[in-house]
Amino acid sequence: MRFSDVKIDSRIPTLPYDNAQALSGFGGVFLVPTVFSDDAFALPSAQGAAKQYLSDAARFDSDLYRIDIGLAASHEPLSLGQRRRAAGQVVLAFSGFNAVILRQSWPASGEADIQQLVRSDELVVDDYRAAAKASFKDSASLGRKVLLDYERFHMNVDTTRAQLGLPPT
């Protein structure tokens, strides 16, 4: 699919690649926009390692979405048991994502980024385990660590995606 002569309000827009998004569809269809150039861009199908990563990330995102929906359905504060179950589900989602990407082969140029992504993923898992062990008691230091580790994880996701020729999340 290709879009050309793109205009908004009769003007050629500025479309930075940082604002681009890969599109996923049913049956493992993943389309990745090209860089906007000469008032045109295309949406070719993802190939190779980029398609593999998008497929893995789609399953991971779906797992996290199911957890979010389950938590949103509760109109009462969560009990300690419910919080521990939810934390366990998040740990399983992150650990599952790690297991999947670690057993696959990646281009040599992206292997270091994948390893860094796995390490940051493991920090998030450790945070959830620590929070559950502390019975989710408020702790400013743990709260800061969780935010920092999530930020690091997302930064590594974007670095990995860039290495695979994908736009950021």
QUINOR-V540320 format. One record per helix or strand. SS is the DSSP state (@ for helix, = for strand). FROM is the first residue (numbers start at 0). TO is the last residue. If there is no record, write none. Layout:
[[SS	FROM	TO] [SS	FROM	TO]]
This chain:
[[=	1	3] [=	7	7] [=	10	10] [@	16	18] [=	22	24] [=	28	32] [=	36	36] [=	39	44] [@	47	71] [@	79	101] [@	107	132] [@	139	162]]
